[in-house]
Amino acid sequence: MMKYTSILLLNIFLFSGIANAESTGTDAPEAANKTVSSPAKDTAQPEETSAGTGLSADSATRADERDAREEMIARERAAREMEARVRAAKAEAAREMAIRVNAARAEASREMAARVRAAREEAALEMAVRVRVAREEAAKEMAARVNAARAEAAREMAAREKERAARERYYRERMNRY
């Protein structure tokens, strides 16, 4: 945040400097026009004086042109510096954004891994409960079947025993008759 504020302040100062230079540059040609136009208006002076004024007007014009060139060069330099600063600021912002995106991705990845781990643990616990319940139900069903089979076997054995006892009585009675 501090970087952006300082860059903003630098940009404001730079643009105000360019604006001042532009206003100074527009004042210079007006001054040159006044200097050039004053010898033309003042034709009543002697020839020596007008020749000297013409030379000073030429040197003033050259100085104005030189100043205008220097000002234009300064503007171009300021524009290049501004472009470089803008590129640097964009690059810095891109780096910071990349860092933030990578941090967000890493955080999301950690959160997703934690969620997956929690879901697996929950599923494992649920599966263990289901297995335990199924084993208990199977054990109860098996015990019920075993008890039923034992009861059936006991009934069959009791029925066979009755039949055997009845056959023995029949054989004894028959043998006793002989």
C-alpha positions, 0 to 999 in steps of 0.5 A: 500500500505504501508503494502505491501511495509513493508511486502516486505522489511521484506521478502527481509531482512529475505531471505537475512538473510537465504541466509547469514545463508546458506552460513555460514552453508556451510563454517562451514563444510569446516572449519571442514574438514580442521580441521579434515584433518590437524591432519591426514596430520601432522603425524610427531608430537609426540603422545601427541600433536596428541591426543590433536589435536584429542580432539580439532578436536572432539570438533570442529566437535561437535561445527560444528554439534551444529552450523549446528543444531542451524542453521537448527532450525533457518531456520525452525523458519524463515520458520515458521515465513515466513509462518505465515507472508504470511498467515497473509498477505493473510488474510489481503488481503482477508479482504481488498478484502471483504471490497472492494467487499462489498463497490462495491456491496453497491454502485451498489445497491445504483446506481440501486435503484437510476436508478429504482427510476428515471425510475419509476418517468419518467414512472409516468410522461409519464403515467400522460401525456398519461392520460391527452392527452387521457382525452383531446381526449375523451373530444373532441370526446364527445363534437363532439358527443354531438354537432352532436347529438344536430344537429341531434336532431335539424334537427329531431325536425325541420322536425317534426315541418314542418310535424306538420305544414303541418298536421295542414294546411291540417286539417285547409284546410279540416275544412275550406272546410266543 
